[in-house]
């Protein structure tokens, strides 16, 4: 598409597409993956593109996306904590299950950091644009 | 859905090796037990595993070959143990013979080492799978 906005939107969309794929392929909730704005046809201002963005409009979709992702990672962390407590209270779990749950939670957290980095990079690229 | 590959399978295998260790511990602890509650000496237990298709799909599909492991059963080994002549023993019969368990301690020790190595092998699988996931997260950094 033509125009500065078009270029910026396409770059932004590419980053978001990457982040969406990263999460969808790892099975972190395809439904929030669907909430990432899908830059199908270049870019128009978010307000005028309610049909192009699935699940929300512009900033709300973004905040919802990040919030949902954090909640998913947090649920893995809570599962790890629950396993740990089960182990310490001696009821039915074993030490390797606890350690595996902790490692899962740690990898999910690292992945969340990487997605955050990608989104911040997208934002910075957008902001770097000369007006 | 897990981020680390094969974590469900590895976790099952680790649990089973621990169970095998428990069975071996029971055998070794009862190596001289002459009263088993069933009227005779302790008979050693043997554990058996079976594989199963982790994803319940039709047998022809590729996923039928993705096999996890589960407990097949813990069976009693019925071969009789040695009979010892010891009339002073509380469980000696009229002729002074005591029936001892069929636990062969060196054999149990070898099983113990096998169970330990199998446990460590599964741990190595998990470590490597985790490393794969972490390296994947470094893409593009």
Interface residues (C-beta under 8 A of the other chain):
Chain A: X26 X27 X28 X94 X96 X97 X100 X103 X104 X107 X108 X110 X111 X114 X117 X118
Chain B: X1 X2 X3 X4 X7 X10 X11 X14 X15 X18 X123 X126 X130 X133 X134 X137 X140 X141
